[in-house]
């Protein structure tokens, strides 16, 4: 029973040990990925690999917040 609940965790650990342990440590230390030291390091790592991250906070000129919709 208890082993069945933990099996997805062990599966991720065996498939991607570095990323799993990095996420686990950042969760234990309650690191925010948007804070400066972590964000700067992540940007440097992502820039070296060529991957891009989606930008947050930009809605292409649209106002953020609640939007009004009409339902017929």
PyMOL Python script that loads the backbone (N, CA, C, O; Angstrom):
from pymol import cmd

cmd.read_pdbstr("""\
ATOM      1  N   UNK A   1       0.822  -1.190   0.000  1.00  0.00           N
ATOM      2  CA  UNK A   1       0.000   0.000   0.000  1.00  0.00           C
ATOM      3  C   UNK A   1       0.866   1.253   0.000  1.00  0.00           C
ATOM      4  O   UNK A   1       0.785   2.077  -0.911  1.00  0.00           O
ATOM      5  N   UNK A   2       1.678   1.384   1.008  1.00  0.00           N
ATOM      6  CA  UNK A   2       2.523   2.567   1.122  1.00  0.00           C
ATOM      7  C   UNK A   2       3.567   2.597   0.013  1.00  0.00           C
ATOM      8  O   UNK A   2       3.933   3.669  -0.469  1.00  0.00           O
ATOM      9  N   UNK A   3       4.044   1.429  -0.390  1.00  0.00           N
ATOM     10  CA  UNK A   3       5.028   1.321  -1.463  1.00  0.00           C
ATOM     11  C   UNK A   3       4.419   1.773  -2.786  1.00  0.00           C
ATOM     12  O   UNK A   3       5.102   2.400  -3.595  1.00  0.00           O
ATOM     13  N   UNK A   4       3.151   1.465  -3.015  1.00  0.00           N
ATOM     14  CA  UNK A   4       2.476   1.877  -4.244  1.00  0.00           C
ATOM     15  C   UNK A   4       2.386   3.393  -4.356  1.00  0.00           C
ATOM     16  O   UNK A   4       2.469   3.939  -5.456  1.00  0.00           O
ATOM     17  N   UNK A   5       2.220   4.072  -3.239  1.00  0.00           N
ATOM     18  CA  UNK A   5       2.134   5.526  -3.252  1.00  0.00           C
ATOM     19  C   UNK A   5       3.487   6.166  -3.507  1.00  0.00           C
ATOM     20  O   UNK A   5       3.558   7.254  -4.078  1.00  0.00           O
ATOM     21  N   UNK A   6       4.547   5.516  -3.098  1.00  0.00           N
ATOM     22  CA  UNK A   6       5.895   6.064  -3.286  1.00  0.00           C
ATOM     23  C   UNK A   6       6.534   5.637  -4.605  1.00  0.00           C
ATOM     24  O   UNK A   6       7.590   6.161  -4.960  1.00  0.00           O
ATOM     25  N   UNK A   7       5.943   4.723  -5.327  1.00  0.00           N
ATOM     26  CA  UNK A   7       6.566   4.235  -6.558  1.00  0.00           C
ATOM     27  C   UNK A   7       6.764   5.321  -7.610  1.00  0.00           C
ATOM     28  O   UNK A   7       7.791   5.276  -8.289  1.00  0.00           O
ATOM     29  N   UNK A   8       5.856   6.310  -7.810  1.00  0.00           N
ATOM     30  CA  UNK A   8       6.148   7.367  -8.788  1.00  0.00           C
ATOM     31  C   UNK A   8       7.383   8.197  -8.410  1.00  0.00           C
ATOM     32  O   UNK A   8       8.125   8.643  -9.286  1.00  0.00           O
ATOM     33  N   UNK A   9       7.597   8.398  -7.120  1.00  0.00           N
ATOM     34  CA  UNK A   9       8.769   9.157  -6.670  1.00  0.00           C
ATOM     35  C   UNK A   9      10.040   8.394  -6.992  1.00  0.00           C
ATOM     36  O   UNK A   9      11.005   8.975  -7.489  1.00  0.00           O
ATOM     37  N   UNK A  10      10.051   7.104  -6.716  1.00  0.00           N
ATOM     38  CA  UNK A  10      11.237   6.300  -7.015  1.00  0.00           C
ATOM     39  C   UNK A  10      11.464   6.173  -8.510  1.00  0.00           C
ATOM     40  O   UNK A  10      12.608   6.106  -8.961  1.00  0.00           O
ATOM     41  N   UNK A  11      10.385   6.138  -9.287  1.00  0.00           N
ATOM     42  CA  UNK A  11      10.513   6.058 -10.739  1.00  0.00           C
ATOM     43  C   UNK A  11      11.179   7.319 -11.283  1.00  0.00           C
ATOM     44  O   UNK A  11      12.079   7.232 -12.119  1.00  0.00           O
ATOM     45  N   UNK A  12      10.746   8.495 -10.814  1.00  0.00           N
ATOM     46  CA  UNK A  12      11.367   9.739 -11.256  1.00  0.00           C
ATOM     47  C   UNK A  12      12.809   9.829 -10.788  1.00  0.00           C
ATOM     48  O   UNK A  12      13.665  10.334 -11.514  1.00  0.00           O
ATOM     49  N   UNK A  13      13.082   9.351  -9.597  1.00  0.00           N
ATOM     50  CA  UNK A  13      14.434   9.381  -9.063  1.00  0.00           C
ATOM     51  C   UNK A  13      15.376   8.535  -9.906  1.00  0.00           C
ATOM     52  O   UNK A  13      16.511   8.941 -10.156  1.00  0.00           O
ATOM     53  N   UNK A  14      14.929   7.376 -10.344  1.00  0.00           N
ATOM     54  CA  UNK A  14      15.795   6.510 -11.139  1.00  0.00           C
ATOM     55  C   UNK A  14      15.926   6.988 -12.577  1.00  0.00           C
ATOM     56  O   UNK A  14      16.960   6.750 -13.201  1.00  0.00           O
ATOM     57  N   UNK A  15      14.912   7.655 -13.128  1.00  0.00           N
ATOM     58  CA  UNK A  15      14.972   8.121 -14.506  1.00  0.00           C
ATOM     59  C   UNK A  15      15.778   9.412 -14.641  1.00  0.00           C
ATOM     60  O   UNK A  15      16.559   9.549 -15.582  1.00  0.00           O
ATOM     61  N   UNK A  16      15.604  10.354 -13.724  1.00  0.00           N
ATOM     62  CA  UNK A  16      16.262  11.657 -13.783  1.00  0.00           C
ATOM     63  C   UNK A  16      16.814  12.019 -12.402  1.00  0.00           C
ATOM     64  O   UNK A  16      16.241  12.865 -11.716  1.00  0.00           O
ATOM     65  N   UNK A  17      17.905  11.399 -11.988  1.00  0.00           N
ATOM     66  CA  UNK A  17      18.360  11.603 -10.608  1.00  0.00           C
ATOM     67  C   UNK A  17      18.833  13.026 -10.316  1.00  0.00           C
ATOM     68  O   UNK A  17      18.571  13.540  -9.229  1.00  0.00           O
ATOM     69  N   UNK A  18      19.519  13.675 -11.254  1.00  0.00           N
ATOM     70  CA  UNK A  18      20.051  15.013 -10.985  1.00  0.00           C
ATOM     71  C   UNK A  18      18.926  16.032 -10.883  1.00  0.00           C
ATOM     72  O   UNK A  18      18.900  16.833  -9.949  1.00  0.00           O
ATOM     73  N   UNK A  19      17.998  16.011 -11.833  1.00  0.00           N
ATOM     74  CA  UNK A  19      16.908  16.979 -11.785  1.00  0.00           C
ATOM     75  C   UNK A  19      15.976  16.711 -10.605  1.00  0.00           C
ATOM     76  O   UNK A  19      15.454  17.650 -10.003  1.00  0.00           O
ATOM     77  N   UNK A  20      15.765  15.440 -10.272  1.00  0.00           N
ATOM     78  CA  UNK A  20      14.923  15.114  -9.128  1.00  0.00           C
ATOM     79  C   UNK A  20      15.551  15.642  -7.838  1.00  0.00           C
ATOM     80  O   UNK A  20      14.877  16.289  -7.036  1.00  0.00           O
ATOM     81  N   UNK A  21      16.830  15.366  -7.641  1.00  0.00           N
ATOM     82  CA  UNK A  21      17.480  15.805  -6.410  1.00  0.00           C
ATOM     83  C   UNK A  21      17.585  17.334  -6.358  1.00  0.00           C
ATOM     84  O   UNK A  21      17.484  17.924  -5.283  1.00  0.00           O
ATOM     85  N   UNK A  22      17.785  17.974  -7.512  1.00  0.00           N
ATOM     86  CA  UNK A  22      17.801  19.439  -7.538  1.00  0.00           C
ATOM     87  C   UNK A  22      16.466  20.021  -7.134  1.00  0.00           C
ATOM     88  O   UNK A  22      16.407  20.976  -6.360  1.00  0.00           O
ATOM     89  N   UNK A  23      15.390  19.450  -7.656  1.00  0.00           N
ATOM     90  CA  UNK A  23      14.056  19.910  -7.276  1.00  0.00           C
ATOM     91  C   UNK A  23      13.737  19.612  -5.829  1.00  0.00           C
ATOM     92  O   UNK A  23      13.088  20.408  -5.151  1.00  0.00           O
ATOM     93  N   UNK A  24      14.196  18.458  -5.353  1.00  0.00           N
ATOM     94  CA  UNK A  24      13.961  18.095  -3.956  1.00  0.00           C
ATOM     95  C   UNK A  24      14.688  19.050  -3.015  1.00  0.00           C
ATOM     96  O   UNK A  24      14.112  19.514  -2.030  1.00  0.00           O
ATOM     97  N   UNK A  25      15.948  19.341  -3.316  1.00  0.00           N
ATOM     98  CA  UNK A  25      16.727  20.250  -2.467  1.00  0.00           C
ATOM     99  C   UNK A  25      16.138  21.653  -2.508  1.00  0.00           C
ATOM    100  O   UNK A  25      16.045  22.310  -1.471  1.00  0.00           O
ATOM    101  N   UNK A  26      15.738  22.126  -3.690  1.00  0.00           N
ATOM    102  CA  UNK A  26      15.152  23.463  -3.765  1.00  0.00           C
ATOM    103  C   UNK A  26      13.825  23.521  -3.012  1.00  0.00           C
ATOM    104  O   UNK A  26      13.477  24.562  -2.456  1.00  0.00           O
ATOM    105  N   UNK A  27      13.089  22.425  -2.987  1.00  0.00           N
ATOM    106  CA  UNK A  27      11.853  22.393  -2.214  1.00  0.00           C
ATOM    107  C   UNK A  27      12.099  22.367  -0.726  1.00  0.00           C
ATOM    108  O   UNK A  27      11.388  23.020   0.038  1.00  0.00           O
ATOM    109  N   UNK A  28      13.109  21.611  -0.305  1.00  0.00           N
ATOM    110  CA  UNK A  28      13.433  21.535   1.122  1.00  0.00           C
ATOM    111  C   UNK A  28      13.941  22.886   1.613  1.00  0.00           C
ATOM    112  O   UNK A  28      13.586  23.330   2.705  1.00  0.00           O
ATOM    113  N   UNK A  29      14.776  23.539   0.800  1.00  0.00           N
ATOM    114  CA  UNK A  29      15.323  24.839   1.196  1.00  0.00           C
ATOM    115  C   UNK A  29      14.372  25.992   0.888  1.00  0.00           C
ATOM    116  O   UNK A  29      14.663  27.146   1.203  1.00  0.00           O
ATOM    117  N   UNK A  30      13.241  25.674   0.276  1.00  0.00           N
ATOM    118  CA  UNK A  30      12.223  26.661  -0.094  1.00  0.00           C
ATOM    119  C   UNK A  30      12.808  27.781  -0.945  1.00  0.00           C
ATOM    120  O   UNK A  30      12.582  28.965  -0.695  1.00  0.00           O
ATOM    121  N   UNK A  31      13.571  27.368  -1.961  1.00  0.00           N
ATOM    122  CA  UNK A  31      14.146  28.339  -2.884  1.00  0.00           C
ATOM    123  C   UNK A  31      13.095  28.740  -3.908  1.00  0.00           C
ATOM    124  O   UNK A  31      12.395  27.890  -4.458  1.00  0.00           O
ATOM    125  N   UNK A  32      12.990  30.025  -4.156  1.00  0.00           N
ATOM    126  CA  UNK A  32      12.075  30.531  -5.168  1.00  0.00           C
ATOM    127  C   UNK A  32      12.859  30.684  -6.459  1.00  0.00           C
ATOM    128  O   UNK A  32      13.892  31.353  -6.478  1.00  0.00           O
ATOM    129  N   UNK A  33      12.388  30.079  -7.536  1.00  0.00           N
ATOM    130  CA  UNK A  33      13.106  30.129  -8.805  1.00  0.00           C
ATOM    131  C   UNK A  33      13.096  31.511  -9.426  1.00  0.00           C
ATOM    132  O   UNK A  33      13.856  31.758 -10.362  1.00  0.00           O
ATOM    133  N   UNK A  34      12.264  32.421  -8.941  1.00  0.00           N
ATOM    134  CA  UNK A  34      12.221  33.776  -9.472  1.00  0.00           C
ATOM    135  C   UNK A  34      13.150  34.718  -8.713  1.00  0.00           C
ATOM    136  O   UNK A  34      13.334  35.859  -9.136  1.00  0.00           O
ATOM    137  N   UNK A  35      13.742  34.270  -7.601  1.00  0.00           N
ATOM    138  CA  UNK A  35      14.677  35.114  -6.854  1.00  0.00           C
ATOM    139  C   UNK A  35      15.985  35.234  -7.616  1.00  0.00           C
ATOM    140  O   UNK A  35      16.310  34.389  -8.451  1.00  0.00           O
ATOM    141  N   UNK A  36      16.736  36.295  -7.321  1.00  0.00           N
ATOM    142  CA  UNK A  36      17.895  36.648  -8.126  1.00  0.00           C
ATOM    143  C   UNK A  36      18.996  35.599  -8.189  1.00  0.00           C
ATOM    144  O   UNK A  36      19.383  35.253  -9.306  1.00  0.00           O
ATOM    145  N   UNK A  37      19.533  35.064  -7.116  1.00  0.00           N
ATOM    146  CA  UNK A  37      20.645  34.133  -7.304  1.00  0.00           C
ATOM    147  C   UNK A  37      20.252  32.885  -8.086  1.00  0.00           C
ATOM    148  O   UNK A  37      21.012  32.423  -8.938  1.00  0.00           O
ATOM    149  N   UNK A  38      19.087  32.342  -7.809  1.00  0.00           N
ATOM    150  CA  UNK A  38      18.649  31.132  -8.497  1.00  0.00           C
ATOM    151  C   UNK A  38      18.272  31.458  -9.935  1.00  0.00           C
ATOM    152  O   UNK A  38      18.611  30.704 -10.847  1.00  0.00           O
ATOM    153  N   UNK A  39      17.575  32.569 -10.149  1.00  0.00           N
ATOM    154  CA  UNK A  39      17.152  32.945 -11.491  1.00  0.00           C
ATOM    155  C   UNK A  39      18.354  33.225 -12.378  1.00  0.00           C
ATOM    156  O   UNK A  39      18.378  32.812 -13.537  1.00  0.00           O
ATOM    157  N   UNK A  40      19.349  33.921 -11.846  1.00  0.00           N
ATOM    158  CA  UNK A  40      20.546  34.195 -12.623  1.00  0.00           C
ATOM    159  C   UNK A  40      21.275  32.927 -13.016  1.00  0.00           C
ATOM    160  O   UNK A  40      21.750  32.804 -14.144  1.00  0.00           O
ATOM    161  N   UNK A  41      21.366  31.989 -12.095  1.00  0.00           N
ATOM    162  CA  UNK A  41      22.036  30.733 -12.395  1.00  0.00           C
ATOM    163  C   UNK A  41      21.246  29.946 -13.434  1.00  0.00           C
ATOM    164  O   UNK A  41      21.829  29.377 -14.357  1.00  0.00           O
ATOM    165  N   UNK A  42      19.903  29.910 -13.287  1.00  0.00           N
ATOM    166  CA  UNK A  42      19.080  29.191 -14.253  1.00  0.00           C
ATOM    167  C   UNK A  42      19.173  29.819 -15.636  1.00  0.00           C
ATOM    168  O   UNK A  42      19.252  29.104 -16.635  1.00  0.00           O
ATOM    169  N   UNK A  43      19.165  31.152 -15.706  1.00  0.00           N
ATOM    170  CA  UNK A  43      19.288  31.817 -16.996  1.00  0.00           C
ATOM    171  C   UNK A  43      20.615  31.487 -17.660  1.00  0.00           C
ATOM    172  O   UNK A  43      20.681  31.295 -18.874  1.00  0.00           O
ATOM    173  N   UNK A  44      21.669  31.423 -16.861  1.00  0.00           N
ATOM    174  CA  UNK A  44      22.981  31.089 -17.404  1.00  0.00           C
ATOM    175  C   UNK A  44      23.006  29.646 -17.909  1.00  0.00           C
ATOM    176  O   UNK A  44      23.583  29.368 -18.960  1.00  0.00           O
ATOM    177  N   UNK A  45      22.385  28.729 -17.167  1.00  0.00           N
ATOM    178  CA  UNK A  45      22.345  27.332 -17.577  1.00  0.00           C
ATOM    179  C   UNK A  45      21.493  27.145 -18.827  1.00  0.00           C
ATOM    180  O   UNK A  45      21.858  26.387 -19.726  1.00  0.00           O
ATOM    181  N   UNK A  46      20.377  27.827 -18.881  1.00  0.00           N
ATOM    182  CA  UNK A  46      19.480  27.711 -20.032  1.00  0.00           C
ATOM    183  C   UNK A  46      20.123  28.341 -21.261  1.00  0.00           C
ATOM    184  O   UNK A  46      19.987  27.819 -22.368  1.00  0.00           O
ATOM    185  N   UNK A  47      20.816  29.452 -21.078  1.00  0.00           N
ATOM    186  CA  UNK A  47      21.508  30.088 -22.198  1.00  0.00           C
ATOM    187  C   UNK A  47      22.594  29.210 -22.769  1.00  0.00           C
ATOM    188  O   UNK A  47      22.843  29.242 -23.974  1.00  0.00           O
ATOM    189  N   UNK A  48      23.249  28.425 -21.928  1.00  0.00           N
ATOM    190  CA  UNK A  48      24.320  27.547 -22.388  1.00  0.00           C
ATOM    191  C   UNK A  48      23.772  26.362 -23.170  1.00  0.00           C
ATOM    192  O   UNK A  48      24.445  25.847 -24.063  1.00  0.00           O
ATOM    193  N   UNK A  49      22.560  25.923 -22.847  1.00  0.00           N
ATOM    194  CA  UNK A  49      21.996  24.765 -23.534  1.00  0.00           C
ATOM    195  C   UNK A  49      21.184  25.156 -24.752  1.00  0.00           C
ATOM    196  O   UNK A  49      20.903  24.308 -25.599  1.00  0.00           O
ATOM    197  N   UNK A  50      20.800  26.417 -24.860  1.00  0.00           N
ATOM    198  CA  UNK A  50      20.033  26.857 -26.018  1.00  0.00           C
ATOM    199  C   UNK A  50      18.534  26.789 -25.839  1.00  0.00           C
ATOM    200  O   UNK A  50      17.793  27.140 -26.757  1.00  0.00           O
ATOM    201  N   UNK A  51      18.067  26.351 -24.689  1.00  0.00           N
ATOM    202  CA  UNK A  51      16.638  26.311 -24.434  1.00  0.00           C
ATOM    203  C   UNK A  51      16.147  27.693 -24.066  1.00  0.00           C
ATOM    204  O   UNK A  51      16.903  28.505 -23.533  1.00  0.00           O
ATOM    205  N   UNK A  52      14.898  27.961 -24.345  1.00  0.00           N
ATOM    206  CA  UNK A  52      14.301  29.231 -23.960  1.00  0.00           C
ATOM    207  C   UNK A  52      13.188  28.969 -22.967  1.00  0.00           C
ATOM    208  O   UNK A  52      12.554  27.914 -22.989  1.00  0.00           O
ATOM    209  N   UNK A  53      12.955  29.935 -22.098  1.00  0.00           N
ATOM    210  CA  UNK A  53      11.876  29.822 -21.131  1.00  0.00           C
ATOM    211  C   UNK A  53      10.785  30.799 -21.515  1.00  0.00           C
ATOM    212  O   UNK A  53      11.080  31.873 -22.039  1.00  0.00           O
ATOM    213  N   UNK A  54       9.549  30.458 -21.271  1.00  0.00           N
ATOM    214  CA  UNK A  54       8.466  31.388 -21.573  1.00  0.00           C
ATOM    215  C   UNK A  54       8.538  32.584 -20.636  1.00  0.00           C
ATOM    216  O   UNK A  54       8.851  32.444 -19.453  1.00  0.00           O
ATOM    217  N   UNK A  55       8.249  33.744 -21.172  1.00  0.00           N
ATOM    218  CA  UNK A  55       8.279  34.943 -20.346  1.00  0.00           C
ATOM    219  C   UNK A  55       6.979  35.040 -19.575  1.00  0.00           C
ATOM    220  O   UNK A  55       5.904  34.741 -20.093  1.00  0.00           O
ATOM    221  N   UNK A  56       7.096  35.458 -18.342  1.00  0.00           N
ATOM    222  CA  UNK A  56       5.909  35.616 -17.516  1.00  0.00           C
ATOM    223  C   UNK A  56       5.670  37.089 -17.284  1.00  0.00           C
ATOM    224  O   UNK A  56       6.611  37.882 -17.230  1.00  0.00           O
ATOM    225  N   UNK A  57       4.425  37.448 -17.149  1.00  0.00           N
ATOM    226  CA  UNK A  57       4.087  38.821 -16.845  1.00  0.00           C
ATOM    227  C   UNK A  57       3.777  39.653 -18.066  1.00  0.00           C
ATOM    228  O   UNK A  57       3.289  40.773 -17.915  1.00  0.00           O
ATOM    229  N   UNK A  58       4.030  39.174 -19.257  1.00  0.00           N
ATOM    230  CA  UNK A  58       3.704  39.956 -20.438  1.00  0.00           C
ATOM    231  C   UNK A  58       2.517  39.330 -21.141  1.00  0.00           C
ATOM    232  O   UNK A  58       2.539  38.149 -21.490  1.00  0.00           O
ATOM    233  N   UNK A  59       1.489  40.120 -21.344  1.00  0.00           N
ATOM    234  CA  UNK A  59       0.277  39.648 -22.005  1.00  0.00           C
ATOM    235  C   UNK A  59       0.105  40.326 -23.349  1.00  0.00           C
ATOM    236  O   UNK A  59      -1.023  40.541 -23.791  1.00  0.00           O
ATOM    237  N   UNK A  60       1.205  40.668 -24.006  1.00  0.00           N
ATOM    238  CA  UNK A  60       1.171  41.313 -25.308  1.00  0.00           C
ATOM    239  C   UNK A  60       0.352  42.599 -25.279  1.00  0.00           C
ATOM    240  O   UNK A  60      -0.445  42.839 -26.187  1.00  0.00           O
ATOM    241  N   UNK A  61       0.530  43.415 -24.271  1.00  0.00           N
ATOM    242  CA  UNK A  61      -0.143  44.698 -24.173  1.00  0.00           C
ATOM    243  C   UNK A  61      -1.508  44.645 -23.519  1.00  0.00           C
ATOM    244  O   UNK A  61      -2.112  45.695 -23.303  1.00  0.00           O
ATOM    245  N   UNK A  62      -2.014  43.486 -23.200  1.00  0.00           N
ATOM    246  CA  UNK A  62      -3.325  43.380 -22.568  1.00  0.00           C
ATOM    247  C   UNK A  62      -3.182  43.606 -21.068  1.00  0.00           C
ATOM    248  O   UNK A  62      -2.152  43.292 -20.471  1.00  0.00           O
ATOM    249  N   UNK A  63      -4.225  44.151 -20.480  1.00  0.00           N
ATOM    250  CA  UNK A  63      -4.219  44.389 -19.039  1.00  0.00           C
ATOM    251  C   UNK A  63      -4.366  43.066 -18.305  1.00  0.00           C
ATOM    252  O   UNK A  63      -5.144  42.204 -18.714  1.00  0.00           O
ATOM    253  N   UNK A  64      -3.623  42.911 -17.230  1.00  0.00           N
ATOM    254  CA  UNK A  64      -3.744  41.688 -16.442  1.00  0.00           C
ATOM    255  C   UNK A  64      -4.800  41.885 -15.374  1.00  0.00           C
ATOM    256  O   UNK A  64      -5.176  43.010 -15.046  1.00  0.00           O
ATOM    257  N   UNK A  65      -5.264  40.793 -14.847  1.00  0.00           N
ATOM    258  CA  UNK A  65      -6.273  40.850 -13.813  1.00  0.00           C
ATOM    259  C   UNK A  65      -7.559  40.217 -14.269  1.00  0.00           C
ATOM    260  O   UNK A  65      -7.574  39.517 -15.281  1.00  0.00           O
ATOM    261  N   UNK A  66      -8.641  40.441 -13.552  1.00  0.00           N
ATOM    262  CA  UNK A  66      -9.914  39.828 -13.920  1.00  0.00           C
ATOM    263  C   UNK A  66     -10.399  40.336 -15.283  1.00  0.00           C
ATOM    264  O   UNK A  66     -10.253  41.511 -15.618  1.00  0.00           O
ATOM    265  N   UNK A  67     -10.962  39.438 -16.034  1.00  0.00           N
ATOM    266  CA  UNK A  67     -11.508  39.803 -17.331  1.00  0.00           C
ATOM    267  C   UNK A  67     -12.977  39.487 -17.337  1.00  0.00           C
ATOM    268  O   UNK A  67     -13.414  38.536 -16.688  1.00  0.00           O
ATOM    269  N   UNK A  68     -13.755  40.279 -18.070  1.00  0.00           N
ATOM    270  CA  UNK A  68     -15.202  40.084 -18.120  1.00  0.00           C
ATOM    271  C   UNK A  68     -15.518  39.207 -19.323  1.00  0.00           C
ATOM    272  O   UNK A  68     -15.022  39.435 -20.426  1.00  0.00           O
ATOM    273  N   UNK A  69     -16.353  38.203 -19.089  1.00  0.00           N
ATOM    274  CA  UNK A  69     -16.816  37.346 -20.167  1.00  0.00           C
ATOM    275  C   UNK A  69     -18.329  37.295 -20.117  1.00  0.00           C
ATOM    276  O   UNK A  69     -18.937  37.523 -19.071  1.00  0.00           O
ATOM    277  N   UNK A  70     -18.935  36.992 -21.264  1.00  0.00           N
ATOM    278  CA  UNK A  70     -20.389  36.841 -21.281  1.00  0.00           C
ATOM    279  C   UNK A  70     -20.720  35.430 -21.725  1.00  0.00           C
ATOM    280  O   UNK A  70     -20.163  34.925 -22.700  1.00  0.00           O
ATOM    281  N   UNK A  71     -21.626  34.802 -21.004  1.00  0.00           N
ATOM    282  CA  UNK A  71     -22.044  33.438 -21.297  1.00  0.00           C
ATOM    283  C   UNK A  71     -23.499  33.481 -21.713  1.00  0.00           C
ATOM    284  O   UNK A  71     -24.354  33.980 -20.981  1.00  0.00           O
ATOM    285  N   UNK A  72     -23.767  32.959 -22.883  1.00  0.00           N
ATOM    286  CA  UNK A  72     -25.165  32.945 -23.396  1.00  0.00           C
ATOM    287  C   UNK A  72     -25.908  31.734 -22.927  1.00  0.00           C
ATOM    288  O   UNK A  72     -27.081  31.563 -23.259  1.00  0.00           O
TER     289      UNK A  72
END
""", "prot")
cmd.dss("prot")
cmd.show_as("cartoon", "prot")
cmd.util.cbc("prot")
cmd.orient("prot")
